Amino acid sequence: MSQFIENMDVYEVEGYHVQVIVKPANKHAYIRLHESKSISITTPVKLSKNQVVKHVKDFLSKQKEKSYVHPDSSLGNYFEYKGFNISLNRKARNKHVNARLKEDGSILVSGPFHTPNHIIYSLLDKLIEKLESKVDLDKAKKTNFQNGDTIYILGQAFMVKIHTTKGKEYVSLDKENYLFNVHVKDVNNQTSIDKQVDLYIGNAAKKILRERFNVVVESFHHIDFMPILKIRRMKTKYGVCYYKRNEVALSTLLMHYDAECIDYVIIHELSHFIVPNHSKKFYHLIEQYMPHYKNAERKLKNVVD
Ligand SMILES: [Zn+2]
């Protein structure tokens, strides 16, 4: 610490941790907002508590006008939005705002300092919508199930068998012989085979994931409401927590995994209602409900492309 610091006082103002550093050598006072709700005031003269409070209040109201500080302070340099990790890069010399997907699956937003939060959110909404619709297309192209292929249903391997039917097309599971029977009119019609597989997974997901969800929510004491559940054909994520609108989305992909994995993803998303990010505190909460959650994480990662 600099030898010119005469003293340092610490206050709590409007939920902010405020440090007042007196540096007699400085000409002017300046105030700065740091991450995680802390503010520092560097000043050449000692300030009374009332002066400190006034400085901080003026500063915060100016910040709000400039929309630097989101009211719930979620718009720091890093935050999570619709299940994506967002890093925000505000720079004075940036002229335009833009958002792009990085290789690690997170989104980078860059723009000028004074970019209002609603502009950032609407940009993110557009990008995420594009990403998710592209994902669905990829999946539609990808399936391509053929005789003898392996398909996992709730963590159990089944062999795909394709049969001809004259009537309605459908899928039946033979749990004794671990067969995933696809009945279609034309066994050479890949589109109708894939459609039946997708329908089966989608319908089973709606039923089974909802059942598990209800059970897990019941035992999850940290929230006292029933979140809205949506089952979606997401290809890049297993679940998303829209904590601001009390909603959880689970991916039909989960139908391929065992009950431990499904429960883990549900607990993970529910925990986001309490801790929106992936901090230590977040995983500590998960541990209370699933001490060996890392098993599930490992399984989920292994099978993911
Ligand atoms: Zn998460």
Boltz pocket constraint, residues with backbone or C-beta under 6 A from the ligand:
constraints:
  - pocket:
      binder: B
      contacts: [[A, 268], [A, 272], [A, 276], [A, 277], [A, 278]]
      max_distance: 6.0
